[in-house]
């Protein structure tokens, strides 16, 4: 029986210790329209990238954005994947500055649900401004990237950017994703679990048979009595 039990337990242990997959991407250059976000044009700029080779469901995602120029308070952005939209930027700083939002010119940021502060009011949280653009790691300006959790990690991922007010032009230099994906159970794991089930059933039948085994009747030889 050990010859079956050991391989099955080894297979299950390897699956139990399996780590989730982390994919980090960064796309720079080659964007439609040179990466320029059309000024005061709701058609905006949409960049779509295909991800392959990831198996399993999204458990965590963060986004990096590098944009220069323009007026930060003009920009609306969201990430779209598998039918779900997650807002990244929503005219940061509005309704401050007479409804125009923050006048900094660019973003070099990571947007993550685990960050301490929302990017919407970043000027209130002692931000680092370099070359006119805000830096650092911030919470997205929406309901959270966890809206994408549970979706298939592979497939098309789209970034949408729109400049909602006239004046100033912003350019996308690069963007990227860090996706943590939980792998699906492998065929080997399922087979191993099935094998253990069969082993348990076999052991149960054997125990049952041992309990109900008929007792042997001892027969003592008869004694001969001579008269």
N, C-alpha and C positions, 0 to 999 in steps of 0.2 A: 504493500500500500504506500510506503514511503516514496517509492519511485514515481508515483503520481502526485503525491502531496507537495513535495519540495518544489518542482517546477511551477505548479499552480500558485503557491504562496509567493514565489519569486516574481512571477508576472504581476500579481496584484500589488506587491510592494513597490515595484517600479512605476506602476501607474499612480499609486497613491502619492509618491514623492515627486511626480511630474510638476514642473514649474510652468506658469503661464508664459506666453510668448510676448516679447517686447519688440515692436518695430518702430524705429525712428527714421523719419524721412525729412528731406529738405529739398525743395524745388526752387531753383534760381535761374532767372532768365528764360527766354524763349516763350514768353507769355503773349497771348493775343493782345493786340494794340500796344505792344511794347510794355505791357504792365500798367499803362496809364489809365487811371480811373476817370471816365468822362465827367467833365465839370457840369454840375447841375443837370444831370441826366439820369432819370430813374431806371433806364435800361442797364446802367452800371457795367461792371466787369465781372465775368464769370470764368473761373479757372477750374477745370476738372482734371483730376488725376486718378489713375487706376491702380489699385493695390491688389497684388496676387500673392499667393504663397502663405497667407495667414489662415489657420484653421481655428475655428471656434468663435466665440462671441466676445464683443467688446466689454471689458470690465472697467477701463479707464482710458481717457483720451485727453491730451492737451494740445494746444495749437501755438505755433510760433509765427509771428508776423513781423516783417520788416518793410515799412512804408516810409517814404520821404516826401517832403513838400506839402503844399496844400494847407488846410485848416482842419485840425483834428475834430473840432465840433461839427464839421460837415458830414462826417463819414458814418455810414451804417454798414454793418457787415454781418454775415452769418455763414455757418458751416452746414452743409447739407449732405446727408448720406442715408440711403435706403429708405427714403420717404420721410425722414425726420429732419427738421431744421432746428439749429441751436444758434441763438443770437450771440455774436462776439462783441460787437461795438454798436452802440446806439446813440450817436451824436454826443460823445462824452462831454460832460460839463453842463449840458442843458438842464434846466432853463436859465442857468447863470449867463452873465454877459449879454443881457437883453435877448435871451433866447438863442444866441449864437454859439454857446458852448465854449470850450477851451480853444485858444488861438495858437497853441503849439503846432509845430509842423512836422509830424511824423510819429511813427510807432516802431520801436524795436523791442518787442515784448513777447513773453510767453503767457498764454491764457490758460489757467488751470483752476479747477474747482477747489484745490487744496491751498490756494494762495490766501493771504491774510485779508486783503482789501479788494473791493471792486474797482475795476478800471474806470467806471463811470465818473467817480468823483476823485480821481487820482491826485489832483492838486491839493486836496485836503490831507493827504497822507505822506507829505515830504518826499515827493518823487525825485528821481534822478533824471535831469533833462540834459541830453548831450546832442549838440548840433541841432538844437531846436526840437528834437524828438524825445518822447518819454521812453524810459528804459524800465526793465525789471519784469517781475512775475506778478500777475494780477488775476483776480477772478474775472470771468467773462461778464459782459454787460447784458446778462439775460438770466434765464431760469437755470442755467448750468449745463455743462457738457455731459453730465450724467444722463441727460435725456437720450444719449446715444448708446448707453449701456444695454447690453443684451442683443444688439444687432450683430449680424454677420460682419466680421471685421474686413473681409475682402470685398472688392467691388469699387464703384466710383465714389470718390469724395470730392465735393465741390465747394469752392470758396466764392462767395458773392460779395462784391464791394460796390457801394453806390455813394456818390457825392450829391447830397441833397440841397446844397446851396451854391449860388454862383460866387466865383472868386477863389482863385488858388487851385492848383492841380496837384493831386497826390499820385505817386507812382509806387506800384508793388515791385519790390526788388527780389523778395523771396518769401516763401512760407513753408511750413512743415507741420508734421503730425508726430506725436508720440502715442502709440496705441498699445495698450496692454490687452491681450486676448487670452481667454481661458480655453484651452483645447477641449475638443469633444472626446468622450470615451472612445478608445480605440477598439478595433475588432478583437485584438488580443485580450484586452481587459474583459470584454464581454464573454469571450470564450473561456477565460480563466474562471470567471464568476460562475458560468454554467458548469464548468468542470467541478468546482468546489461544491456546487449544489448537488451534483450527481454523487460526489464522494460522501457528502453528508447523508444522502438518501441511502447509500450502500451501507454506511456504518450504522444507521438507524435500523435497517432491516436485519443486519447481523446481530445487533443487540437484542432486537425483538425475538429473533430465532433462539438466541441463547436463553432468554428468560423462559420461553415456553417449550424448551426441549423436554421431551418425555423423560421421566426419571427411570433409571434402570432398576429392575426388581431383582434383589439378590435371592438366590435360592440356596438354602442350606441342605446338604445331603441328609436324607432321612436316616434315622438310626434303626438298626436292625435289632430286634429283641428276640432272643432265643428262649423258648419255653422248654 
